[in-house]
Amino acid sequence: STGASAAYDTVSNGSKVPFRNTISSRGGMTLDSSSYYITIPVTGIYQVNCQLLNNNSETLEFGLYNSSTSGYQARWYDVTTRSINVHQAMPFTANDQISVFNTVGNNLGIHRNTNATDRYTMISVYLIG
């Protein structure tokens, strides 16, 4: 890969992963590309798929933070790897704001998702019921 999409962002411990682009949004789901929050439109069970690519093979830990409950709704962990892939169904309430945080304890180099063809670092959230 070349150009801006081939770079990595330094994501400090305790900081949000910067998801920048919305590829598709239906039913009122929104991504705030400056605060990196996804706003849930209606109460229900949602499928969350998340993939994160790191620049080094090391321990990775991320948390799905829900600002409405002021806590982590899920945590994902893997040892000595460059990527993490998550597929999880979970309940959310209308107007919940969710984001993914680096919770491993050190800085990570997360692949930059700068255009519609870059799917190395991505999140997908959709209503299933």
C-alpha positions in Angstrom: 0.0 0.0 0.0 1.2 3.5 -0.7 0.3 7.0 0.2 -1.4 8.3 3.4 -3.3 5.1 4.0 0.0 3.1 4.4 0.9 4.9 7.7 0.3 4.1 11.3 -1.1 6.3 14.1 0.4 6.3 17.5 -2.5 5.5 19.9 -1.5 6.2 23.5 -2.6 4.0 26.3 -6.1 5.1 27.4 -6.7 6.9 24.0 -9.4 6.2 21.4 -8.6 4.4 18.2 -9.2 7.0 15.4 -11.8 5.6 13.1 -12.1 8.4 10.5 -14.4 7.3 7.7 -17.9 6.1 7.4 -18.2 3.6 4.5 -22.0 3.1 4.9 -24.5 4.3 7.5 -28.1 3.5 7.7 -30.9 4.0 10.2 -29.4 6.9 12.0 -26.0 5.4 13.0 -23.3 8.0 13.0 -19.6 8.3 13.5 -18.2 11.5 14.8 -14.8 11.7 13.0 -13.4 14.2 15.5 -14.3 12.5 18.8 -14.3 9.0 17.3 -17.7 8.1 18.9 -20.3 5.9 17.2 -23.8 6.9 18.2 -26.4 4.1 18.5 -29.7 5.1 16.9 -32.2 2.7 18.6 -32.2 0.2 21.5 -31.5 -3.4 20.5 -28.9 -6.1 20.1 -26.0 -5.1 17.8 -23.4 -7.1 16.0 -20.0 -5.5 16.5 -17.1 -6.5 14.2 -13.8 -4.9 14.8 -10.4 -5.4 13.2 -7.2 -3.6 14.3 -3.8 -3.9 12.7 -0.7 -2.9 14.8 2.7 -2.1 13.3 4.5 -4.6 15.6 3.9 -8.1 16.9 3.2 -7.5 20.6 0.5 -7.8 23.2 -2.7 -6.0 22.2 -5.7 -5.1 24.4 -8.6 -2.9 23.5 -11.8 -1.9 25.2 -15.2 -1.0 23.8 -16.2 2.0 25.9 -19.8 3.1 26.3 -20.0 6.7 27.4 -23.6 6.4 28.5 -22.6 3.8 31.2 -19.2 5.3 31.7 -17.5 1.9 31.4 -16.1 -0.7 29.2 -18.8 -3.0 27.7 -16.2 -5.4 26.3 -12.5 -6.0 26.3 -10.4 -7.8 23.7 -6.9 -9.2 24.3 -4.3 -11.1 22.4 -0.6 -11.9 23.0 2.3 -11.5 20.5 0.3 -10.6 17.5 -0.1 -7.8 14.9 -3.9 -7.8 14.7 -7.0 -8.4 16.6 -10.4 -9.5 15.1 -13.6 -9.3 17.1 -17.1 -10.5 16.3 -19.5 -10.0 19.2 -23.3 -9.4 19.7 -24.2 -7.0 22.5 -27.0 -4.9 23.7 -27.1 -1.1 23.4 -29.6 1.6 24.2 -30.7 4.4 21.9 -28.1 7.3 22.0 -25.3 5.2 23.5 -22.0 6.5 22.3 -19.3 3.9 21.9 -15.7 4.0 21.0 -12.6 1.7 21.1 -9.8 2.5 23.4 -6.2 1.2 23.7 -6.1 -0.4 27.1 -2.9 -2.4 26.9 -0.7 -0.1 29.1 1.6 1.3 26.4 1.5 3.1 23.0 0.5 1.2 19.9 1.0 1.9 16.2 -2.5 1.3 14.7 -2.8 1.2 10.9 -4.5 4.4 9.6 -7.9 4.0 7.9 -7.9 7.0 5.6 -10.0 5.9 2.6 -12.8 3.7 1.6 -10.5 0.9 0.3 -8.5 0.6 3.5 -10.0 -2.1 5.7 -7.0 -3.1 7.8 -8.4 -1.1 10.8 -12.2 -1.0 10.8 -15.3 -1.3 12.9 -18.7 -2.4 11.8 -21.8 -2.0 14.0 -25.3 -3.0 13.0 -28.7 -3.8 14.5 -29.6 -7.5 14.5 -32.7 -7.4 16.7 
